[in-house]
C-alpha cells in the first residue's frame, strides 16, 4: 500500500510505503511522520496510490508513524488546497503552508484558551432594520443560492445584515466572515460576541500560536458556529459551510504578495463552487470595479443600501488646496487645525490619516543632493525618530544615520516630507493639550494592541486617532465628527492602473468614518492636486459616477474586468546578469504561439530592486483564462532552464509594482 504525503514546502505530494501495521489506521487528512532527506518530517496524507510507479526502479521509503487518530484536515479542505496550488500556478505544498499553522508540523502543543477580549460583553438582541436592510436580508435568506454584492454607503448597517444572515442558517451550517485587517476585527469581535457568545471564534495573527491552534481545533471539531478572521481564515476547517461573508471585498490586503500569491476573496468564491456553499456575501461601500461590473452584467446579485441607518446624513467632504491654503506646518493647514480644535471643544473625536508611517520619507543632504537608499532595494529609506534609524519598509533592514553625509562629508542632512511620526509631533506642538494615539504598524506590533486602541476610542479616552490606512476602514465610532486626510497625493500618484480606484476607495472610506452617531460629520482632504478627477466623485460620495469614468479607461487599456492578468516576475542577483538573461528570454518567448494573449515585456519592474534582487517582469493579458494560463505555462517552459534566475508567478495581480 502506498500513501501520498504533502509537506508544507514548495512541492507536490511524495509517495511512501505504508507499513502493514499502519494500513488499517491510515486515512487522508491525518498527519504522519515520514523520512525526508536525512531526517524526519511531518506531512499530511492526501490519498493513496503509487500505481504510476509500477515498473519503475524507484526505491520508496516507509512511513514511520501516524500522529492523529482522526484526520486533522477534512477532505473538503484538502480539495481546496489542491485547487489553490493549481490555480495560482504554484504547488499544493505552498497552499498547505498557508492553510495550516506551522505549529501543526513542528510538534508544538495546543495552547490553553486565555482571556483575550473584554469579558463583560452583554448579550444583545440587535437593532431594528431599515427597509433597505430588510429587503437585502430577505433576498439573501431566500431559498435560492447566490453570490450577493451588498453595496451600502458607509454607516448603512452592512454588519447587521451579516449577523442576521448567519443567525438564519440551519443549526448544522457554519459561516466564515473575512475582514481585511486585524484592526477591523476589534469592533467586529464585540458585535459578534454580543450576539453569538462563545459560538464565534476569532482567527488572526494578533493571537498567539497556541491560541490559534485552540481556535482551529474548535472549528475542526464543529464546536462553533462562525469564525471571523483575516486572509488565512478562508481555509477554516469547517465541513458544512452555509455562508461566507467577505467584508470590504475590495481591499488589497486580501491578496498575499509572497509565496502562494492567493486572493482570499477569490479563494472563497472558488471554495463555494467546490463545496456547494449556498451563499456568498461581498460587502462594501466602494466595491472593486470587477465586482460592480459582474453585478451590472448579472453574474452576481446586486443589493443596494443608499441610506445610513436612522437617516443620518453622509459627511460633507471638502477638498483643501494646499497650494493656496495658509498653514502653520508642512503637514497641517490652518483650516484642518481649526477644525480639530472645534471638534475637541464640542467634546467629539477626530480621525486623521496619513498613509505613510515613520518620521520622514526623504532624508537628503542639502549640500550635495545625496539621498539615503536601501542597499538591498531601489527604495528611499524612511527615517524613524523613535528608533533613530533609517528603515526599509520592503526588506526590513535598517541603517543608523551618521552626523556627516556619507558622500560629501557635509553636515546638511535634512529630513524632508512627513510620516505618521512627524505628523504626531507637529500635532502635539500645535495642540499641546490634545489626547491622541497613533495607530500604524509600528504601534500595533504587540498582541491585542489594535483592540486596546479601539476600546480607548470607544471609551472616549482619545480625542484624535492618527494613523495609516488602518484607521480608515470599518470602524464605527459614534462620536467621530471629523475625518481628515493629511496628504492625499501619496495615494494618487502610485504608478499602477488601479491607483485611481484605490484613492477613491480610501478617501471615501475615511470620510465615511465621520458622522455615524447623532451629530453630522465632515471630512477634509488636503492635496496639492485639487483638480484630480478622483475628487469630483469623492466630494459627492458618487461611486456610480466614478465607476462610469474609470470603466471606460479600463476598457480602452484592456485591463480587468475586461481581461485577466498573469504577472511573471524574474529576479536576478546582478543588474548585468539581468540585462543579458532578459535578452535571451525575449528571443525565446517570441517563438511562442500566443494567439489572443498579449505579452508585455520583459521590462524592469517599477520597483526595480528588492532584497538585493534586480526585478523584471512579464505581463500576460487575455480574455480567456484557460488560454492565458496555457500561454503562461509555455513562457515558463521556455525560461525554466535558465540558470541564476528566480521566478515568481502572480495570477490575478492587484498591482504591477
Protein Blocks (a to p, Z undefined) as FASTA:
>chain_A
ZZdddddbdbddddddddfklmmmpcghiacdddehjbccddddfbdehklmgoiacddd
ddfbdfbfbdfbdfklmmmmmmmmmmnopafklmmmmmpcfklmnopacdddddfbdfkl
ccdebjaddfklmmmmmmmmpmbdcdddddddehilpmmmmmmmmmmpcfkbccddddfb
fklmmmmmmmmmmmnommbccddfkbcfklmmmmmmmmmnopafbdcddfklmmpcbfbd
fbdcdehklbmklpcfehjaddfklmmmmmmmmnopabdcdddfbdcfklmmmmmnopac
cdddfbdehhiacdddddddfklpccfbfklcfklmmmmmmmmmnopacdddddbecjbl
cdcdfknopacddfkbccdcdddfklopacdfknopacdddfbdfklopakbccedjdfk
lmmmmmmmmmmmbccddddfklmmpghklmmmmmmmmnopafbdcddfklmgopacfklc
bdcdfblmlmmmpccfklmmmmmmmmmmmmmmgoplmbdcddddddfblmbmklmmmmno
paklmmmmmmmmmmmnopafkbccdddddddfbfklmmmmmmmmmmmmmmpccehiaced
jdddfblbgghiacdddddddfblmlmmmmmmmmmmmmmmpghiacdddehiabfZZ
